[in-house]
Amino acid sequence: MEKDNLPYIDCLKGIAIVFVVWGHCGSANRFYNTLYYLHLPIFIMVSGILLAHNKNWMFEKLSAKITKLVKRLMYPFFVFGALSIIQSYFYNITLNTNISIWYRVKEIFTLGYDACWFLPALCIGESIAVLIIFRENSRKKIFVSSICILLVAVILKGLLWRFYGEFYVESFLEGPIMWLLLILSRSLFFTFFVLVGYLLYNIICRVKSSRNKKVFLGMGGTTVIIVVLITMTGQFVDLRLVNWPSTIQYLLLSLSGSFAVIICFAIINKPSKLLSFLGKNSLIIMGVHFSLKKIWLSDIFLHSILPESFMSHYTIYSVLLTIVVLLFCVPYILIFNRAFPYLVDFNLLTRRIKQRKWLKKDI
C-alpha cells in the first residue's frame, strides 16, 4: 500500500514495534499490561487505514488482492520461521540445551514462535476484511459486518477457554479443534480491528483538517494517559492466545487507546527519522527481535555491564534491554535490505529467479 501524504503511518508502525519489543523485554515493568493493550491493535488498525486511504486495490480482482496479501505476509512468515529453527539449533549446540527442533517447528505452526504468529493472523484477518469491504457498498453494512465478525470471534474465544483451558492451549493445542478455534478466533479479532481502522479513516481525515487540532490533540493525549493508568493496574492480556478477563474492557481500552495514539500522530503528521526507520523495517524487527533477546543473549550482555542491584529496577531495566535489542536488530535490517532483500519480498525473489534464467539463456 502506498503511504503518500501519510508520513505518520511509518511513525505509528515505529512506535508500535517499540511497544512490541518493550513488551517482550520484561513482564515486571510497570507498563507491561499497557503495551499489550496497544501494540498490536495499532498495527492492525493501520492496515485498515491504508485500505481506506488507497482504494486502487478495489479496481483489482478480489483474488489478485488476496494473493498479494498472502505473498506479502506468509512468505516472510516461513522465512522467519526457518531462521528461528536454525537459530534454535545453534543455540542448543552453544549452550548444550535440549530444546527439540520438532518442538520449535510445532510451536511455529500452532501458537507461533516469536512474533511469527502475527503474520498468518493478519493475513487471514485482513483477507476477510478485504472480502467484506469489496462486497459491501456502504459503511453502515461494513460496520454491521464488523460487529457480526466480533460476535463470532467472542463466541469462538469463549468455546476455546471454556472447554480446553489454559493448560491445553499452552500445550500447543494437541487436538485440531483447539488449534482451529485459536486460529479462527484471533484472526477474526484481527478482521474486526482492520475494519475499525478502515471505518475510522474518515474521522482521522476530518480531525487533521479541523481548525481545533490542539483540542483533539489534548483529548487524544488525555485518553492515552487514562488508558495507561487503568491498564497499569489491570490484568494481563494476550491477543496471541485471545486471553483476557473481560472482552468488553479489552476492546474499550485497546480501541480507545490505539485510536488516541493514531489521532495524536495524525495531527502532528511530522516524520521522525528514528520512528520512520523502525516503522519501515518493522517486519524485520518483528521477525528477529525475540530471538535476539532469547538466543543471542541480550540479557546476559546487560547483566555483564550493570550492577546486580540495578536489576531490581524492572521498568528501567526493561527500557535498557529494549534499546539493546533494537540496536542488535540494526545489523539484521542492513543485511536483509542490502544483501538479501528477497528474503522478505516474494515478488523480488521471483524477479531475481527470472533474471538468473534469462542470464543463463544469454550465456
C-alpha positions as a Markdown table, in Angstrom:
| # | Residue | x | y | z |
|---|---|---|---|---|
| 1 | Met | 0.0 | 0.0 | 0.0 |
| 2 | Glu | 1.2 | 3.5 | -0.8 |
| 3 | Lys | 1.6 | 5.8 | 2.1 |
| 4 | Asp | 1.7 | 9.1 | 0.1 |
| 5 | Asn | 0.7 | 12.1 | 2.2 |
| 6 | Leu | 0.7 | 9.9 | 5.3 |
| 7 | Pro | 4.1 | 10.4 | 6.9 |
| 8 | Tyr | 2.6 | 9.5 | 10.3 |
| 9 | Ile | 2.0 | 5.9 | 9.2 |
| 10 | Asp | 5.6 | 4.8 | 9.4 |
| 11 | Cys | 5.9 | 6.6 | 12.7 |
| 12 | Leu | 2.9 | 4.8 | 14.0 |
| 13 | Lys | 4.4 | 1.5 | 12.9 |
| 14 | Gly | 7.7 | 2.6 | 14.5 |
| 15 | Ile | 6.1 | 3.3 | 17.9 |
| 16 | Ala | 4.1 | 0.1 | 17.7 |
| 17 | Ile | 7.2 | -2.1 | 17.1 |
| 18 | Val | 8.9 | -0.3 | 20.0 |
| 19 | Phe | 5.9 | -1.3 | 22.1 |
| 20 | Val | 6.2 | -4.9 | 20.9 |
| 21 | Val | 9.9 | -5.2 | 21.7 |
| 22 | Trp | 9.4 | -3.5 | 25.1 |
| 23 | Gly | 6.6 | -5.8 | 25.9 |
| 24 | His | 8.9 | -8.8 | 25.2 |
| 25 | Cys | 11.7 | -7.4 | 27.3 |
| 26 | Gly | 10.3 | -7.9 | 30.8 |
| 27 | Ser | 6.9 | -8.7 | 32.3 |
| 28 | Ala | 7.7 | -6.9 | 35.6 |
| 29 | Asn | 7.9 | -3.4 | 34.2 |
| 30 | Arg | 5.0 | -1.1 | 35.1 |
| 31 | Phe | 3.8 | -0.5 | 31.6 |
| 32 | Tyr | 3.7 | -4.2 | 30.6 |
| 33 | Asn | -0.1 | -4.6 | 30.5 |
| 34 | Thr | -0.5 | -1.3 | 28.7 |
| 35 | Leu | 1.9 | -2.3 | 26.0 |
| 36 | Tyr | -0.2 | -5.5 | 25.3 |
| 37 | Tyr | -3.4 | -3.5 | 25.1 |
| 38 | Leu | -1.9 | -1.1 | 22.4 |
| 39 | His | 0.9 | -2.5 | 20.3 |
| 40 | Leu | -0.9 | -5.0 | 18.0 |
| 41 | Pro | -4.2 | -3.1 | 17.7 |
| 42 | Ile | -2.2 | -0.1 | 16.4 |
| 43 | Phe | -0.5 | -2.3 | 13.8 |
| 44 | Ile | -3.8 | -3.9 | 12.7 |
| 45 | Met | -5.8 | -0.6 | 12.6 |
| 46 | Val | -3.0 | 0.9 | 10.5 |
| 47 | Ser | -3.7 | -1.8 | 7.9 |
| 48 | Gly | -7.4 | -0.7 | 7.8 |
| 49 | Ile | -6.4 | 2.9 | 7.5 |
| 50 | Leu | -4.2 | 2.1 | 4.5 |
| 51 | Leu | -7.0 | 0.1 | 2.9 |
| 52 | Ala | -9.2 | 3.2 | 3.2 |
| 53 | His | -6.5 | 5.7 | 2.1 |
| 54 | Asn | -5.5 | 3.9 | -1.1 |
| 55 | Lys | -8.6 | 2.3 | -2.8 |
| 56 | Asn | -6.9 | 1.4 | -6.0 |
| 57 | Trp | -7.0 | -2.2 | -4.9 |
| 58 | Met | -10.8 | -2.2 | -5.3 |
| 59 | Phe | -10.3 | -2.0 | -9.1 |
| 60 | Glu | -8.4 | -5.2 | -9.0 |
| 61 | Lys | -9.8 | -8.7 | -8.9 |
| 62 | Leu | -10.5 | -9.9 | -5.4 |
| 63 | Ser | -8.4 | -13.0 | -5.9 |
| 64 | Ala | -5.5 | -10.8 | -7.1 |
| 65 | Lys | -5.6 | -8.7 | -3.9 |
| 66 | Ile | -5.8 | -11.6 | -1.6 |
| 67 | Thr | -3.0 | -13.4 | -3.5 |
| 68 | Lys | -0.8 | -10.2 | -2.9 |
| 69 | Leu | -1.7 | -10.3 | 0.8 |
| 70 | Val | -0.7 | -14.0 | 1.1 |
| 71 | Lys | 2.6 | -13.4 | -0.7 |
| 72 | Arg | 3.4 | -10.2 | 1.4 |
| 73 | Leu | 2.7 | -11.8 | 4.8 |
| 74 | Met | 3.0 | -15.6 | 4.5 |
| 75 | Tyr | 6.4 | -15.6 | 2.7 |
| 76 | Pro | 8.2 | -13.7 | 5.5 |
| 77 | Phe | 6.4 | -16.0 | 8.0 |
| 78 | Phe | 8.1 | -19.1 | 6.5 |
| 79 | Val | 11.4 | -17.2 | 6.2 |
| 80 | Phe | 11.5 | -16.1 | 9.8 |
| 81 | Gly | 10.2 | -19.5 | 10.9 |
| 82 | Ala | 13.1 | -21.2 | 9.2 |
| 83 | Leu | 15.6 | -18.8 | 10.7 |
| 84 | Ser | 14.2 | -19.4 | 14.2 |
| 85 | Ile | 14.6 | -23.1 | 13.7 |
| 86 | Ile | 18.3 | -22.6 | 12.6 |
| 87 | Gln | 18.9 | -20.3 | 15.5 |
| 88 | Ser | 17.4 | -22.8 | 17.9 |
| 89 | Tyr | 19.8 | -25.5 | 16.5 |
| 90 | Phe | 22.9 | -23.4 | 17.1 |
| 91 | Tyr | 21.5 | -22.3 | 20.5 |
| 92 | Asn | 21.3 | -25.9 | 21.5 |
| 93 | Ile | 24.9 | -26.6 | 20.4 |
| 94 | Thr | 26.3 | -23.5 | 22.1 |
| 95 | Leu | 24.6 | -23.9 | 25.5 |
| 96 | Asn | 24.1 | -27.7 | 25.5 |
| 97 | Thr | 20.4 | -27.3 | 25.9 |
| 98 | Asn | 17.8 | -29.9 | 24.9 |
| 99 | Ile | 15.3 | -27.7 | 23.1 |
| 100 | Ser | 13.7 | -30.1 | 20.5 |
| 101 | Ile | 13.8 | -28.8 | 16.9 |
| 102 | Trp | 10.4 | -30.6 | 16.4 |
| 103 | Tyr | 9.2 | -28.7 | 19.4 |
| 104 | Arg | 10.1 | -25.4 | 17.7 |
| 105 | Val | 8.5 | -26.4 | 14.4 |
| 106 | Lys | 5.3 | -27.4 | 16.2 |
| 107 | Glu | 5.3 | -24.1 | 18.1 |
| 108 | Ile | 5.7 | -22.1 | 14.9 |
| 109 | Phe | 2.7 | -23.7 | 13.3 |
| 110 | Thr | 0.4 | -23.7 | 16.3 |
| 111 | Leu | 0.8 | -20.9 | 18.8 |
| 112 | Gly | 3.5 | -19.2 | 16.7 |
| 113 | Tyr | 7.1 | -18.7 | 17.7 |
| 114 | Asp | 8.5 | -15.2 | 18.4 |
| 115 | Ala | 6.1 | -12.8 | 16.7 |
| 116 | Cys | 5.6 | -15.1 | 13.7 |
| 117 | Trp | 2.1 | -15.9 | 14.7 |
| 118 | Phe | 1.2 | -12.3 | 13.9 |
| 119 | Leu | 1.7 | -12.6 | 10.1 |
| 120 | Pro | -0.7 | -15.5 | 9.4 |
| 121 | Ala | -3.3 | -14.0 | 11.7 |
| 122 | Leu | -3.0 | -10.6 | 9.9 |
| 123 | Cys | -3.1 | -12.4 | 6.5 |
| 124 | Ile | -6.4 | -14.2 | 7.4 |
| 125 | Gly | -7.8 | -11.2 | 9.2 |
| 126 | Glu | -7.1 | -8.7 | 6.5 |
| 127 | Ser | -8.2 | -11.1 | 3.7 |
| 128 | Ile | -11.6 | -11.4 | 5.4 |
| 129 | Ala | -11.8 | -7.6 | 5.8 |
| 130 | Val | -10.9 | -7.1 | 2.2 |
| 131 | Leu | -13.6 | -9.5 | 1.2 |
| 132 | Ile | -16.2 | -7.7 | 3.3 |
| 133 | Ile | -15.1 | -4.2 | 2.0 |
| 134 | Phe | -15.1 | -5.5 | -1.6 |
| 135 | Arg | -18.6 | -6.9 | -1.3 |
| 136 | Glu | -20.3 | -4.2 | 0.8 |
| 137 | Asn | -21.0 | -0.8 | -0.8 |
| 138 | Ser | -21.9 | 1.2 | 2.3 |
| 139 | Arg | -20.1 | 2.0 | 5.5 |
| 140 | Lys | -23.2 | 1.0 | 7.5 |
| 141 | Lys | -23.0 | -2.5 | 6.1 |
| 142 | Ile | -19.3 | -2.7 | 6.8 |
| 143 | Phe | -20.0 | -1.6 | 10.4 |
| 144 | Val | -22.7 | -4.3 | 10.8 |
| 145 | Ser | -20.4 | -6.9 | 9.3 |
| 146 | Ser | -17.6 | -5.9 | 11.8 |
| 147 | Ile | -20.0 | -6.3 | 14.7 |
| 148 | Cys | -21.0 | -9.8 | 13.4 |
| 149 | Ile | -17.3 | -10.7 | 13.0 |
| 150 | Leu | -16.6 | -9.6 | 16.5 |
| 151 | Leu | -19.5 | -11.7 | 17.9 |
| 152 | Val | -18.3 | -14.8 | 16.1 |
| 153 | Ala | -14.7 | -14.1 | 17.4 |
| 154 | Val | -16.0 | -13.8 | 21.0 |
| 155 | Ile | -18.0 | -17.0 | 20.8 |
| 156 | Leu | -15.0 | -18.9 | 19.4 |
| 157 | Lys | -12.8 | -17.4 | 22.2 |
| 158 | Gly | -15.4 | -18.5 | 24.8 |
| 159 | Leu | -15.5 | -22.0 | 23.4 |
| 160 | Leu | -11.7 | -22.3 | 23.4 |
| 161 | Trp | -11.2 | -21.3 | 27.0 |
| 162 | Arg | -14.4 | -22.9 | 28.4 |
| 163 | Phe | -13.7 | -26.4 | 27.0 |
| 164 | Tyr | -10.0 | -26.6 | 26.9 |
| 165 | Gly | -8.5 | -24.0 | 29.2 |
| 166 | Glu | -5.0 | -22.5 | 29.6 |
| 167 | Phe | -3.1 | -25.7 | 30.2 |
| 168 | Tyr | -4.2 | -27.3 | 27.0 |
| 169 | Val | -3.7 | -24.1 | 25.0 |
| 170 | Glu | -0.2 | -23.8 | 26.3 |
| 171 | Ser | 0.4 | -27.4 | 25.4 |
| 172 | Phe | 0.3 | -26.4 | 21.7 |
| 173 | Leu | -3.2 | -27.4 | 21.0 |
| 174 | Glu | -2.9 | -31.2 | 20.8 |
| 175 | Gly | -6.3 | -31.5 | 19.0 |
| 176 | Pro | -7.2 | -30.0 | 15.7 |
| 177 | Ile | -10.4 | -28.4 | 17.1 |
| 178 | Met | -8.4 | -26.4 | 19.7 |
| 179 | Trp | -6.0 | -25.3 | 17.0 |
| 180 | Leu | -8.8 | -24.2 | 14.7 |
| 181 | Leu | -10.6 | -22.4 | 17.5 |
| 182 | Leu | -7.5 | -20.4 | 18.4 |
| 183 | Ile | -6.5 | -19.5 | 14.8 |
| 184 | Leu | -10.0 | -18.5 | 13.8 |
| 185 | Ser | -10.8 | -16.5 | 16.9 |
| 186 | Arg | -7.6 | -14.4 | 16.9 |
| 187 | Ser | -7.8 | -14.0 | 13.1 |
| 188 | Leu | -11.4 | -12.7 | 13.4 |
| 189 | Phe | -10.3 | -10.3 | 16.1 |
| 190 | Phe | -7.7 | -9.0 | 13.6 |
| 191 | Thr | -10.5 | -8.7 | 11.0 |
| 192 | Phe | -12.5 | -6.5 | 13.4 |
| 193 | Phe | -9.5 | -4.2 | 14.2 |
| 194 | Val | -8.8 | -3.9 | 10.4 |
| 195 | Leu | -12.4 | -2.9 | 9.7 |
| 196 | Val | -12.4 | -0.4 | 12.6 |
| 197 | Gly | -9.3 | 1.2 | 11.2 |
| 198 | Tyr | -11.0 | 1.4 | 7.8 |
| 199 | Leu | -14.1 | 3.0 | 9.2 |
| 200 | Leu | -12.2 | 5.5 | 11.3 |
| 201 | Tyr | -10.1 | 6.8 | 8.4 |
| 202 | Asn | -12.7 | 9.5 | 7.5 |
| 203 | Ile | -12.7 | 10.7 | 11.1 |
| 204 | Ile | -8.9 | 10.9 | 11.1 |
| 205 | Cys | -9.1 | 13.0 | 7.9 |
| 206 | Arg | -11.7 | 15.4 | 9.4 |
| 207 | Val | -9.6 | 15.8 | 12.6 |
| 208 | Lys | -6.5 | 16.5 | 10.5 |
| 209 | Ser | -8.3 | 19.2 | 8.5 |
| 210 | Ser | -10.0 | 20.7 | 11.6 |
| 211 | Arg | -9.2 | 24.1 | 13.0 |
| 212 | Asn | -9.3 | 22.7 | 16.5 |
| 213 | Lys | -6.3 | 20.4 | 16.2 |
| 214 | Lys | -4.9 | 21.4 | 19.6 |
| 215 | Val | -8.2 | 20.4 | 21.2 |
| 216 | Phe | -8.2 | 17.0 | 19.6 |
| 217 | Leu | -4.5 | 16.6 | 20.4 |
| 218 | Gly | -5.3 | 17.3 | 24.0 |
| 219 | Met | -8.2 | 14.9 | 24.0 |
| 220 | Gly | -6.1 | 12.2 | 22.5 |
| 221 | Gly | -3.2 | 12.7 | 24.9 |
| 222 | Thr | -5.6 | 12.7 | 27.9 |
| 223 | Thr | -7.2 | 9.4 | 26.6 |
| 224 | Val | -3.8 | 7.8 | 26.3 |
| 225 | Ile | -3.0 | 8.8 | 29.9 |
| 226 | Ile | -6.3 | 7.5 | 31.2 |
| 227 | Val | -5.8 | 4.2 | 29.3 |
| 228 | Val | -2.3 | 3.9 | 30.7 |
| 229 | Leu | -3.4 | 4.5 | 34.3 |
| 230 | Ile | -6.2 | 1.9 | 34.0 |
| 231 | Thr | -4.2 | -0.8 | 32.3 |
| 232 | Met | -1.2 | -0.4 | 34.6 |
| 233 | Thr | -3.2 | -1.8 | 37.4 |
| 234 | Gly | -5.2 | -4.3 | 35.3 |
| 235 | Gln | -4.7 | -7.9 | 34.4 |
| 236 | Phe | -2.5 | -9.2 | 31.6 |
| 237 | Val | -4.0 | -9.5 | 28.1 |
| 238 | Asp | -2.6 | -11.5 | 25.2 |
| 239 | Leu | -4.1 | -11.4 | 21.7 |
| 240 | Arg | -1.9 | -14.3 | 20.6 |
| 241 | Leu | -3.9 | -16.6 | 23.0 |
| 242 | Val | -7.0 | -14.5 | 22.9 |
| 243 | Asn | -6.6 | -14.3 | 26.6 |
| 244 | Trp | -8.2 | -11.5 | 28.7 |
| 245 | Pro | -10.6 | -11.4 | 31.7 |
| 246 | Ser | -13.2 | -9.1 | 30.1 |
| 247 | Thr | -13.7 | -8.8 | 26.3 |
| 248 | Ile | -15.6 | -5.5 | 26.7 |
| 249 | Gln | -12.9 | -4.0 | 28.8 |
| 250 | Tyr | -10.2 | -5.2 | 26.4 |
| 251 | Leu | -12.0 | -3.8 | 23.4 |
| 252 | Leu | -12.8 | -0.4 | 25.0 |
| 253 | Leu | -9.3 | 0.2 | 26.3 |
| 254 | Ser | -7.4 | -1.2 | 23.3 |
| 255 | Leu | -9.6 | 0.7 | 20.7 |
| 256 | Ser | -9.7 | 4.0 | 22.6 |
| 257 | Gly | -6.0 | 3.9 | 23.5 |
| 258 | Ser | -4.9 | 2.9 | 20.0 |
| 259 | Phe | -7.2 | 5.4 | 18.3 |
| 260 | Ala | -6.0 | 8.2 | 20.6 |
| 261 | Val | -2.3 | 7.3 | 19.7 |
| 262 | Ile | -3.2 | 7.3 | 16.0 |
| 263 | Ile | -5.0 | 10.7 | 16.2 |
| 264 | Cys | -2.1 | 12.3 | 18.0 |
| 265 | Phe | 0.4 | 11.1 | 15.4 |
| 266 | Ala | -2.0 | 12.1 | 12.5 |
| 267 | Ile | -2.4 | 15.6 | 13.9 |
| 268 | Ile | 1.3 | 16.1 | 14.4 |
| 269 | Asn | 1.9 | 14.5 | 11.0 |
| 270 | Lys | 5.7 | 15.1 | 11.0 |
| 271 | Pro | 8.1 | 12.4 | 10.1 |
| 272 | Ser | 10.6 | 11.2 | 12.7 |
| 273 | Lys | 13.8 | 9.7 | 11.2 |
| 274 | Leu | 14.1 | 7.2 | 14.1 |
| 275 | Leu | 10.5 | 6.1 | 14.2 |
| 276 | Ser | 10.2 | 6.1 | 10.4 |
| 277 | Phe | 13.3 | 3.8 | 10.2 |
| 278 | Leu | 11.8 | 1.5 | 12.8 |
| 279 | Gly | 8.4 | 1.6 | 11.1 |
| 280 | Lys | 9.7 | 0.9 | 7.6 |
| 281 | Asn | 11.7 | -2.1 | 9.0 |
| 282 | Ser | 9.0 | -3.3 | 11.5 |
| 283 | Leu | 8.6 | -6.6 | 9.7 |
| 284 | Ile | 12.2 | -7.5 | 10.1 |
| 285 | Ile | 12.3 | -6.4 | 13.7 |
| 286 | Met | 9.1 | -8.3 | 14.3 |
| 287 | Gly | 10.7 | -11.5 | 12.9 |
| 288 | Val | 14.1 | -11.3 | 14.7 |
| 289 | His | 13.9 | -9.4 | 17.9 |
| 290 | Phe | 12.7 | -12.1 | 20.2 |
| 291 | Ser | 15.4 | -14.5 | 19.0 |
| 292 | Leu | 17.9 | -11.7 | 19.6 |
| 293 | Lys | 16.8 | -11.3 | 23.2 |
| 294 | Lys | 16.5 | -15.0 | 23.9 |
| 295 | Ile | 19.1 | -16.7 | 21.8 |
| 296 | Trp | 21.8 | -14.1 | 21.3 |
| 297 | Leu | 21.6 | -13.3 | 25.0 |
| 298 | Ser | 20.9 | -9.6 | 25.2 |
| 299 | Asp | 20.0 | -10.2 | 28.8 |
| 300 | Ile | 23.5 | -11.6 | 29.6 |
| 301 | Phe | 25.0 | -8.6 | 27.8 |
| 302 | Leu | 23.3 | -6.2 | 30.2 |
| 303 | His | 24.0 | -8.4 | 33.2 |
| 304 | Ser | 27.7 | -8.3 | 32.4 |
| 305 | Ile | 27.9 | -4.5 | 32.4 |
| 306 | Leu | 25.3 | -3.5 | 35.0 |
| 307 | Pro | 25.4 | -3.9 | 38.8 |
| 308 | Glu | 23.2 | -6.7 | 40.1 |
| 309 | Ser | 21.3 | -4.3 | 42.3 |
| 310 | Phe | 20.2 | -2.4 | 39.2 |
| 311 | Met | 18.2 | -5.4 | 38.0 |
| 312 | Ser | 15.6 | -4.8 | 40.7 |
| 313 | His | 14.5 | -1.6 | 38.8 |
| 314 | Tyr | 12.4 | -3.6 | 36.4 |
| 315 | Thr | 11.0 | -0.8 | 34.3 |
| 316 | Ile | 14.3 | 1.0 | 33.7 |
| 317 | Tyr | 16.0 | -2.4 | 33.0 |
| 318 | Ser | 13.3 | -3.3 | 30.5 |
| 319 | Val | 13.8 | 0.0 | 28.7 |
| 320 | Leu | 17.6 | -0.6 | 28.5 |
| 321 | Leu | 17.0 | -4.1 | 27.3 |
| 322 | Thr | 14.6 | -2.8 | 24.6 |
| 323 | Ile | 17.2 | -0.3 | 23.4 |
| 324 | Val | 19.9 | -3.1 | 23.3 |
| 325 | Val | 17.6 | -5.4 | 21.3 |
| 326 | Leu | 16.7 | -2.7 | 18.8 |
| 327 | Leu | 20.4 | -1.9 | 18.4 |
| 328 | Phe | 21.1 | -5.5 | 17.8 |
| 329 | Cys | 18.3 | -5.5 | 15.1 |
| 330 | Val | 20.1 | -2.9 | 13.0 |
| 331 | Pro | 22.7 | -5.3 | 11.5 |
| 332 | Tyr | 19.9 | -7.6 | 10.6 |
| 333 | Ile | 18.0 | -4.8 | 9.0 |
| 334 | Leu | 21.1 | -3.8 | 6.9 |
| 335 | Ile | 21.7 | -7.4 | 5.9 |
| 336 | Phe | 18.1 | -8.0 | 4.9 |
| 337 | Asn | 17.8 | -4.7 | 3.0 |
| 338 | Arg | 21.1 | -4.7 | 1.2 |
| 339 | Ala | 22.3 | -8.3 | 0.8 |
| 340 | Phe | 19.2 | -10.4 | 1.0 |
| 341 | Pro | 16.1 | -8.2 | 0.4 |
| 342 | Tyr | 14.4 | -11.0 | -1.4 |
| 343 | Leu | 14.1 | -12.9 | 1.9 |
| 344 | Val | 11.2 | -10.7 | 2.9 |
| 345 | Asp | 9.9 | -9.8 | -0.5 |
| 346 | Phe | 8.4 | -12.6 | -2.6 |
| 347 | Asn | 7.9 | -10.5 | -5.7 |
| 348 | Leu | 11.6 | -9.5 | -5.6 |
| 349 | Leu | 12.5 | -13.2 | -5.2 |
| 350 | Thr | 10.6 | -14.2 | -8.3 |
| 351 | Arg | 12.2 | -11.3 | -10.3 |
| 352 | Arg | 15.7 | -12.5 | -9.2 |
| 353 | Ile | 14.9 | -16.0 | -10.3 |
| 354 | Lys | 13.6 | -14.9 | -13.7 |
| 355 | Gln | 16.7 | -12.7 | -14.2 |
| 356 | Arg | 19.0 | -15.6 | -13.5 |
| 357 | Lys | 17.1 | -17.7 | -16.0 |
| 358 | Trp | 17.5 | -15.0 | -18.6 |
| 359 | Leu | 21.2 | -14.7 | -17.9 |
| 360 | Lys | 21.7 | -18.5 | -18.3 |
| 361 | Lys | 19.9 | -18.3 | -21.7 |
| 362 | Asp | 22.1 | -15.4 | -22.9 |
| 363 | Ile | 25.2 | -17.4 | -21.9 |
